[in-house]
Amino acid sequence: MSVLFRDTMTVYNYHRDQSSGEEHWNRTVVRGVQWRHNRRELSTSHHEQSAARVESITVDFRRSYGNADYVPPNEYRAMTEEEASNFWTLDVSEGMDVLVLGISDYEIGKDCRLSELAGFFQYVATVRAVSDNRNTPRLKNIKVVAG
């Protein structure tokens, strides 16, 4: 394991089956992650300031860590539910992909609701922005901002 990427996260990917229209959340445990939390993001709107907690996650793609294969969001959305359950992605477009610091065994829809995850884990965040840096020559990674 890399010295920098010692964390593990659980990814809950939202998926709507194109043929049936059914909604699912596929759970994938991803190792080789660097999770940094409690950064505050200030925003101003209509002369009012608000602060939000922002999680910063970097996923190492130099090693596999035994993880399932990552696919770009557009490919993931086009898959059937059966196909999608073998992959994971980081999608900002739906605003429904959720990350948990650590390993979660909860299945959304079977064991709990998506909204209940925050009661079980200290760090739960929704994917807000993704920077895909897998084409760089040295540190191949994906950087995620979640909150």
C-alpha positions in Angstrom: 0.0 0.0 0.0 1.2 3.5 -0.8 2.3 5.8 2.0 0.0 8.5 0.8 -3.1 6.4 -0.1 -3.9 4.5 3.0 -7.6 5.2 3.3 -10.5 3.2 2.2 -13.9 4.5 1.1 -17.2 3.0 0.1 -18.8 4.5 -3.1 -22.6 4.4 -3.5 -23.3 4.9 -7.2 -26.7 6.0 -8.2 -27.9 4.1 -11.3 -31.2 4.2 -13.2 -31.7 1.2 -15.5 -32.4 2.6 -19.0 -34.8 -0.2 -19.9 -36.8 -0.6 -16.7 -36.4 2.8 -15.2 -35.7 1.3 -11.8 -33.3 3.2 -9.4 -30.5 1.4 -7.5 -27.4 2.4 -5.5 -24.5 0.1 -6.2 -22.0 -0.2 -3.4 -18.2 -0.6 -4.1 -15.4 -0.5 -1.6 -12.4 1.4 -3.0 -8.9 1.1 -1.5 -5.9 3.3 -2.2 -7.6 6.6 -1.3 -6.4 9.8 0.4 -9.3 11.4 2.3 -8.9 14.8 3.8 -11.8 16.4 5.7 -13.0 19.4 7.5 -11.9 22.0 5.0 -14.5 24.8 5.1 -15.8 26.4 1.9 -17.2 29.9 2.2 -19.8 31.1 -0.3 -21.6 34.4 -0.5 -25.1 34.8 -1.9 -27.3 37.9 -1.6 -24.8 39.5 0.9 -25.0 36.4 3.2 -22.0 34.1 3.9 -22.4 30.4 4.5 -19.8 27.8 5.4 -20.0 24.2 4.2 -17.8 21.3 5.1 -15.9 20.0 2.1 -14.2 16.6 1.8 -11.2 16.3 -0.5 -10.6 12.8 -1.8 -7.8 11.6 -4.1 -8.0 8.1 -5.6 -4.7 6.5 -6.7 -4.8 4.8 -10.1 -1.1 3.8 -10.2 -1.9 0.5 -8.4 -5.1 -1.5 -8.6 -5.5 -2.3 -4.8 -7.8 -5.1 -5.9 -10.6 -2.5 -6.7 -13.3 -3.1 -9.2 -12.7 -1.3 -12.5 -13.6 2.4 -12.8 -15.6 3.6 -15.8 -16.4 7.2 -16.9 -19.9 8.4 -15.8 -21.4 8.4 -19.3 -20.5 4.7 -19.8 -21.8 3.8 -16.3 -25.2 5.5 -17.0 -25.5 3.6 -20.3 -25.1 0.2 -18.6 -27.8 -2.2 -17.5 -28.1 -2.7 -13.7 -26.4 -6.1 -14.0 -23.4 -4.6 -15.9 -23.2 -1.5 -13.6 -22.9 -3.6 -10.5 -19.4 -4.8 -11.7 -18.0 -1.2 -12.0 -17.9 2.1 -10.2 -17.7 5.7 -11.2 -17.8 9.2 -9.8 -20.7 11.2 -11.3 -21.6 14.8 -10.6 -24.4 15.1 -13.1 -27.2 13.5 -11.0 -25.8 14.7 -7.6 -26.7 11.3 -6.2 -23.3 9.5 -5.8 -22.3 9.3 -2.1 -19.0 8.5 -0.5 -18.3 7.1 2.9 -15.0 7.1 4.6 -14.3 3.5 5.6 -16.0 0.2 4.7 -19.7 0.1 4.7 -21.7 -3.1 4.5 -25.1 -1.3 4.2 -27.0 -1.8 1.0 -29.2 1.2 0.1 -32.8 0.1 -0.2 -32.3 -3.2 1.7 -30.5 -2.3 4.9 -31.0 1.4 5.1 -32.0 4.6 3.3 -29.4 6.8 1.7 -30.2 9.6 4.2 -29.5 7.2 7.1 -25.8 6.7 6.2 -24.8 9.9 8.0 -26.1 8.4 11.2 -23.9 5.3 10.9 -20.7 7.0 9.7 -18.9 10.2 10.7 -17.8 11.1 7.2 -20.5 10.8 4.4 -20.4 13.2 1.5 -22.1 13.7 -1.9 -19.8 14.0 -5.0 -19.7 17.6 -6.2 -16.7 17.9 -8.5 -14.4 15.4 -10.2 -11.0 16.1 -11.8 -9.7 13.1 -13.8 -5.9 13.1 -13.8 -5.4 9.6 -15.1 -3.6 10.8 -18.3 -0.8 12.5 -16.4 2.6 11.0 -16.7 3.4 10.6 -13.0 0.6 10.5 -10.4 -2.4 9.0 -12.1 -5.4 9.9 -9.9 -8.9 11.2 -9.7 -9.5 14.1 -7.4 -13.0 14.4 -5.8 -14.6 17.3 -4.0 -17.6 16.2 -1.9 -19.7 17.8 0.7 
